[in-house]
Amino acid sequence: MDGTRPLTPQAFFHGLFGSQAARRGAVIRRKVRDVERFVGREVFLTEMRRRGFPVVENAGQFVIFCNTEPIRRLV
């Protein structure tokens, strides 16, 4: 983003899911404030549900598991 135009929701999701990590099915994170600013929390979570990707929130970050594998909390 060059700072002169706001990022559209389409551009946000394109950048998010176009990343190499997302394409590999890895874990990525985004700042909650950025998600809320560019697409809104509910639009974001709806898209994650549609894709079947689990998301956790911690310390102002969304952690997105770009796969449908189960998550186990160990500690």
C-alpha positions in Angstrom: 0.0 0.0 0.0 1.4 3.4 -0.9 -0.4 5.4 1.7 -2.5 7.4 -0.7 -5.4 5.0 -1.2 -7.2 2.9 1.4 -6.8 -0.9 1.0 -10.0 -2.5 -0.2 -11.3 -5.7 1.4 -10.6 -7.5 -1.9 -7.0 -6.3 -2.0 -6.6 -7.2 1.7 -7.8 -10.8 1.1 -5.8 -11.1 -2.1 -2.6 -10.1 -0.2 -3.4 -12.4 2.7 -4.2 -15.5 0.8 -1.7 -14.8 -2.0 1.2 -14.9 0.5 3.6 -17.8 0.1 2.9 -19.0 3.6 -0.8 -19.1 3.1 -0.5 -20.9 -0.2 1.7 -23.5 1.6 -0.9 -24.0 4.3 1.3 -22.4 7.0 0.4 -20.1 9.9 0.2 -16.4 9.4 -0.7 -13.5 11.5 -2.2 -10.0 11.1 -2.8 -7.2 13.5 -6.4 -7.1 14.8 -6.5 -3.3 14.3 -5.5 -3.7 10.6 -8.2 -6.4 10.0 -10.8 -4.3 11.7 -9.8 -1.2 9.7 -9.6 -2.8 6.2 -12.3 -5.4 6.3 -14.0 -5.5 9.7 -13.9 -8.3 12.2 -17.1 -10.1 11.1 -16.2 -10.0 7.4 -12.8 -11.4 8.2 -14.2 -14.2 10.4 -16.8 -15.1 7.9 -14.2 -15.5 5.2 -12.1 -17.7 7.6 -15.1 -19.9 8.4 -15.9 -20.2 4.7 -12.3 -21.4 4.0 -12.4 -23.7 7.1 -9.3 -21.9 8.6 -9.1 -21.8 12.4 -8.2 -18.4 13.9 -7.0 -17.5 17.4 -6.6 -14.0 18.8 -3.8 -13.0 21.2 -2.0 -9.8 22.1 -3.6 -7.8 19.4 -2.9 -10.4 16.7 -5.0 -12.8 14.7 -3.2 -16.0 14.2 -4.5 -17.8 11.1 -3.9 -21.5 10.4 -4.2 -21.7 6.6 -5.2 -25.3 6.6 -8.0 -27.4 8.1 -5.8 -29.6 10.4 -6.9 -29.9 14.0 -5.3 -27.6 16.6 -4.2 -29.0 20.0 -3.2 -26.7 22.8 -0.4 -28.5 24.6 0.2 -26.2 27.6 
